[in-house]
Amino acid sequence: MKITSLEVYQLKPRWIFIKINTDEGISGWGELISGTRTETVCAGVKEIGNCIIGRDPRNIENIWQRIYRFFFRGGPISMTILSGIEMALWDIKGKYYNMPIYEFLGGKARDKIMVYSWIGGDRPSDVSTEALSRKEMGFKAVKMNATDELHYIDSFKKVEEVLERIDSIRKAVGKEIEIGIDFHGRVHKAMAKVLAKELEPYRPMFIEEPILPENNEALTEISKYTSIPIATGERLYTRWGFKDVIKSGVVDIFQPDVAMTGGILETRKIAAMAEAFDIAVAPHAPYGPIALAATLQVDVCTPNVFIQEQSLGIHYNQGFDLLDFVKNKEIFQYENGFVKIPEGSGLGIEIDEEKVKKVSLEGLLWTNPKWKNYDGTVAEW
């Protein structure tokens, strides 16, 4: 079996799908993260894709190594391209052998997968009502952005606003809902220390990205101020990107993104490294259906995954919904806060290709909000 071609599709709100075709009529789907560089990513797929034409798609590790080991390597653009290609290769391999991908990676380690639901957008408000609605839907956990923009040193009024929002959730749902609090890398070290300490009485499930990944050395200091589990990793890629974080000994939860960190097998390798250091895994997956389907394949065979992010109802999904391009919609049906083990071959997802082609458009533009602090300086989003 040989790879014959790659196709790229750009879809709202900010999804990039790829399809890899073979000479035996078996095709596989992958998904890439556009970030704010959609055209760059798509051009990179076409350039890198030329390197794998004619290769046997079943030799996934060899193809991965050939794509990764250029002299200049890594970075979010190259790694999301590699990740999307890798998950499509796994989809082909699973379809060829008529097996789910997790069967190649050790088989089932669980009976079902817990998922959490997003509440509160970039500038979170009315989170208590949203949390209550998720409880009524059966979810056991929610996640929210902690705050809007914060300066290097900011007012305690903004800290109080964060505490008031969390307090409103606890008053609405008690302790029956776990709360993940995403700092989103928009909080600087000094304010992260304050928030980590002040949030402790509310017993959050975790605080996520309390500091930007380029400042991960500060996690050691922040961890001194709280017993709340610290989560990070959505902007890291490959085993090597997580190595120093493991060595720090202060991160409790890894959040690798299958569509960024190197794909399905690389995420499984990262999780195995984490398991050896008693670190939990909660994969990052706020994008489209293919990336989530790929992530579920990892979850099934990974014992230290304890919960999974998913994007139904997420605040920036302005365009198409997670289910709009999926024929077998039952793969993403949640019951009492859990999703069933996918049973289909490959990724287990059936893409409505005709609909993808119909709505795909060139020049898809998505960019994150441009925030400013009170003095006009650029704020992290």
C-alpha positions in Angstrom: 0.0 0.0 0.0 1.3 3.4 -1.0 0.3 7.0 -0.2 -0.9 8.7 -3.4 -2.2 12.2 -2.4 -3.2 14.6 0.4 -6.2 16.9 0.5 -6.6 19.9 2.8 -9.9 21.5 3.9 -10.4 24.7 5.8 -13.6 24.9 7.8 -15.2 27.4 10.2 -14.8 28.2 13.0 -11.0 27.4 12.8 -10.6 23.8 11.7 -8.2 22.3 9.2 -8.9 18.7 8.1 -6.6 16.6 5.9 -7.3 13.5 4.0 -4.6 11.1 3.0 -5.4 8.7 0.1 -3.7 5.4 -0.9 -3.5 3.2 -3.9 -5.7 0.6 -2.3 -8.7 3.0 -1.9 -8.3 3.4 1.9 -8.2 7.0 3.1 -7.5 8.4 6.5 -8.5 11.7 8.2 -6.5 14.0 10.4 -7.0 17.5 11.9 -4.6 20.3 12.4 -4.6 23.4 14.6 -4.8 26.6 12.6 -3.9 29.0 15.5 -3.6 32.3 13.7 -1.6 30.9 10.8 -4.2 29.0 8.7 -2.6 29.6 5.3 0.9 28.9 6.6 -0.2 25.6 8.1 -2.1 24.6 4.9 0.9 25.4 2.7 3.1 23.4 5.1 0.9 20.4 4.7 1.4 20.5 0.9 5.1 20.9 1.2 5.7 18.2 3.8 3.1 16.0 2.2 5.4 15.7 -0.8 7.8 13.9 1.4 5.5 11.0 2.1 4.0 10.4 -1.3 4.8 6.8 -2.4 5.5 5.6 1.2 3.7 2.8 3.0 1.3 4.5 5.4 1.5 1.7 7.9 5.1 2.5 8.7 4.0 5.3 11.0 7.0 5.6 13.3 9.4 5.7 10.3 7.4 8.4 8.6 7.1 10.4 11.8 10.9 10.3 12.4 11.6 11.4 8.8 9.2 14.3 9.0 10.4 15.4 12.5 14.2 15.0 12.2 15.0 18.0 10.0 17.9 20.2 11.1 15.4 22.9 12.2 12.6 21.0 14.0 9.7 21.6 16.3 7.5 24.7 16.6 3.7 24.8 16.6 3.3 25.0 12.8 5.6 22.0 12.0 4.2 20.0 14.9 0.6 20.4 14.1 1.3 19.4 10.5 3.1 16.3 11.7 0.3 15.6 14.2 -2.5 15.8 11.6 -0.6 13.6 9.2 0.2 11.0 11.9 -3.4 10.6 13.0 -4.5 10.2 9.4 -1.9 7.4 9.0 -3.3 5.7 12.1 -6.8 6.0 10.6 -5.6 4.2 7.5 -3.8 1.5 9.4 -6.9 0.9 11.6 -9.1 0.6 8.6 -6.7 -1.7 6.8 -6.6 -4.1 9.7 -10.3 -3.4 10.7 -9.3 -2.4 14.3 -9.6 0.7 16.5 -6.3 2.4 16.9 -6.2 1.8 20.7 -6.0 -2.0 19.9 -2.5 -1.3 18.4 -1.5 0.5 21.6 -2.3 -2.1 24.2 -6.1 -2.3 24.1 -8.7 -1.0 26.6 -7.5 0.2 30.0 -11.0 1.5 30.9 -14.8 1.0 30.4 -15.7 4.6 29.7 -14.1 8.1 29.5 -15.1 11.0 31.7 -15.5 14.3 29.9 -15.9 17.9 31.1 -17.9 20.8 29.7 -16.7 24.4 29.2 -18.6 27.2 30.9 -17.7 30.9 30.8 -16.0 32.5 27.8 -12.9 34.7 27.5 -14.5 37.2 29.8 -16.5 34.8 32.0 -19.9 35.7 33.4 -23.0 34.0 34.7 -21.0 30.9 35.3 -23.3 29.7 38.1 -26.2 29.3 35.8 -24.1 27.5 33.2 -22.6 25.2 35.8 -26.1 24.3 37.1 -27.2 23.5 33.5 -24.2 21.2 33.0 -25.1 19.5 36.3 -28.6 18.9 35.0 -27.1 17.5 31.8 -25.2 14.9 33.9 -21.7 16.4 33.7 -19.5 15.8 36.7 -17.0 18.5 35.9 -16.7 21.9 34.2 -13.9 24.2 33.2 -13.9 28.0 32.9 -11.4 30.8 32.2 -10.4 32.3 35.5 -10.1 36.0 34.5 -9.9 38.4 31.7 -6.7 40.5 31.1 -4.3 41.0 34.0 -1.3 43.2 34.1 2.0 42.0 35.6 0.8 43.5 38.9 -2.9 44.2 39.0 -5.7 45.1 41.4 -7.1 42.9 44.1 -10.5 43.9 42.8 -9.9 41.6 39.8 -8.8 38.8 42.1 -12.1 39.3 44.1 -14.1 39.0 40.8 -12.5 35.6 40.2 -13.3 34.4 43.7 -16.9 35.7 43.4 -17.4 33.7 40.2 -16.1 30.5 41.7 -18.1 31.1 44.9 -21.2 31.5 42.8 -20.7 28.1 41.3 -20.2 26.5 44.7 -23.4 28.1 45.9 -25.3 26.9 42.9 -24.1 23.3 42.7 -22.2 22.7 46.0 -19.4 20.2 45.8 -21.1 18.0 43.3 -19.3 19.5 40.3 -15.6 19.6 39.9 -14.2 22.9 38.6 -11.2 23.3 36.4 -9.9 26.9 36.3 -7.9 27.9 33.2 -5.5 30.8 33.7 -4.8 30.5 30.0 -1.3 31.8 30.3 -2.7 35.3 30.7 -1.6 35.6 34.3 1.9 36.7 35.2 3.9 35.1 38.0 3.1 37.5 40.8 -0.7 37.5 40.2 -0.6 33.7 39.7 0.8 33.3 43.2 -2.0 35.4 44.6 -4.8 33.6 42.7 -3.4 30.1 43.4 -3.5 30.8 47.1 -6.8 32.6 47.2 -8.6 29.9 45.2 -7.5 27.1 47.5 -10.6 27.2 49.8 -12.8 26.4 46.8 -11.0 23.1 46.1 -10.7 23.4 42.3 -10.0 20.2 40.3 -7.0 22.0 38.9 -5.5 25.3 37.8 -4.5 25.2 34.2 -1.5 27.0 32.6 -1.0 29.3 35.6 1.9 30.7 33.8 3.0 30.9 30.1 5.0 27.8 29.0 8.1 29.9 28.3 8.1 30.8 32.0 7.6 27.2 33.3 10.4 27.6 35.7 8.1 29.8 37.8 5.8 26.8 38.4 8.2 25.8 41.2 7.5 29.0 43.1 3.8 29.1 42.4 3.4 25.5 43.7 4.6 26.7 47.1 1.5 28.8 47.5 -1.1 26.2 46.9 -2.1 22.5 47.2 -4.4 22.8 44.1 -3.2 20.4 41.4 -1.3 22.3 38.6 -2.0 21.4 35.0 -0.1 22.4 31.9 1.0 21.2 28.5 -1.3 22.3 25.7 1.4 24.4 24.1 4.2 21.9 24.5 5.1 19.3 21.9 6.9 16.0 21.8 8.4 14.0 24.7 11.3 16.5 24.8 9.0 19.4 25.4 7.6 17.7 28.5 11.0 16.5 29.8 12.0 19.5 31.8 8.4 19.9 33.2 8.6 16.4 34.5 12.0 17.1 36.1 10.6 20.1 37.9 8.4 17.8 40.0 5.7 20.4 40.5 3.2 19.6 37.7 0.4 17.2 38.6 -1.6 17.0 35.3 -0.3 16.9 31.8 -2.5 18.3 29.0 -0.9 17.3 25.7 -2.8 18.0 22.5 -2.9 15.2 20.0 -3.2 17.8 17.2 -0.1 19.6 18.4 2.3 17.5 20.3 3.1 15.0 17.6 0.0 12.9 17.2 -1.5 9.8 18.7 1.6 7.7 19.5 3.6 10.7 20.7 0.8 11.6 23.1 0.7 8.0 24.3 4.5 8.1 24.9 4.2 11.4 26.8 1.4 9.8 29.0 3.6 6.8 29.7 6.4 9.2 30.8 4.0 11.0 33.1 2.7 7.7 34.5 6.3 6.8 35.6 6.3 10.0 37.7 2.8 9.6 39.1 1.4 12.5 36.9 -2.2 12.4 35.7 -3.2 13.3 32.1 -6.2 15.3 30.9 -5.7 15.8 27.1 -6.3 19.2 25.6 -9.0 18.9 22.8 -11.1 22.0 22.2 -11.2 21.8 18.4 -13.0 19.7 15.8 -14.4 16.2 15.6 -11.3 14.5 14.1 -8.9 15.7 16.8 -11.3 14.7 19.5 -11.8 11.2 17.9 -8.0 10.8 17.8 -7.8 11.9 21.5 -10.4 9.4 22.6 -8.3 6.6 21.0 -5.4 7.6 23.3 -7.7 7.9 26.3 -9.0 4.3 25.9 -5.6 2.7 26.4 -4.0 5.2 28.8 -4.7 4.5 32.5 -3.5 7.8 33.9 -6.0 9.8 31.8 -8.7 10.8 34.3 -10.8 13.3 32.3 -11.2 14.5 28.8 -11.8 18.0 27.4 -14.3 18.3 24.5 -15.7 21.1 22.5 -19.5 20.7 22.4 -20.9 24.2 23.3 -17.4 25.7 23.7 -17.5 29.5 23.6 -15.6 30.2 20.4 -17.4 27.6 18.2 -18.9 30.2 15.9 -19.5 28.4 12.7 -20.1 24.6 12.6 -20.7 22.3 15.5 -18.6 19.3 16.4 -21.3 17.0 15.1 -22.0 18.7 11.8 -19.5 16.7 9.7 -19.9 13.4 11.5 -22.2 10.6 10.2 -21.9 8.4 13.2 -22.9 11.1 15.7 -23.2 8.6 18.6 -19.5 8.6 19.0 -19.8 11.9 20.8 -23.0 11.2 22.8 -22.3 11.8 26.5 -24.2 10.1 29.3 -23.9 11.2 32.9 -20.6 13.0 32.1 -19.0 10.0 30.3 -18.5 9.0 26.7 -18.5 5.4 25.5 -15.5 3.6 24.1 -15.4 4.1 20.3 -15.7 0.7 18.6 -15.2 1.5 14.9 -12.0 0.8 12.9 -9.3 3.5 12.7 -10.4 6.7 14.4 -13.9 5.3 14.7 -15.3 8.4 13.0 -17.2 8.6 9.7 -16.7 12.0 8.1 -19.4 13.4 5.8 -16.9 14.2 3.0 -19.5 15.7 0.7 -20.4 18.2 3.3 -16.8 19.0 4.1 -16.1 19.7 0.4 -19.3 21.8 0.1 -18.4 24.2 2.9 -14.6 24.2 2.7 -13.2 27.6 1.8 -9.8 29.0 1.1 -8.4 31.9 3.1 -10.1 30.9 6.4 -9.1 33.6 8.9 -9.2 33.1 12.6 -7.3 35.2 15.1 -7.4 35.4 18.8 -8.7 38.6 20.5 -6.2 41.5 20.8 -6.4 42.6 24.4 -4.9 45.6 26.1 -4.2 46.4 29.7 -5.6 49.6 31.3 -2.5 51.5 30.2 -2.5 50.4 26.6 0.2 47.7 26.9 -0.5 44.4 25.2 -2.2 41.8 27.4 -2.1 38.1 27.0 -5.2 36.4 25.7 
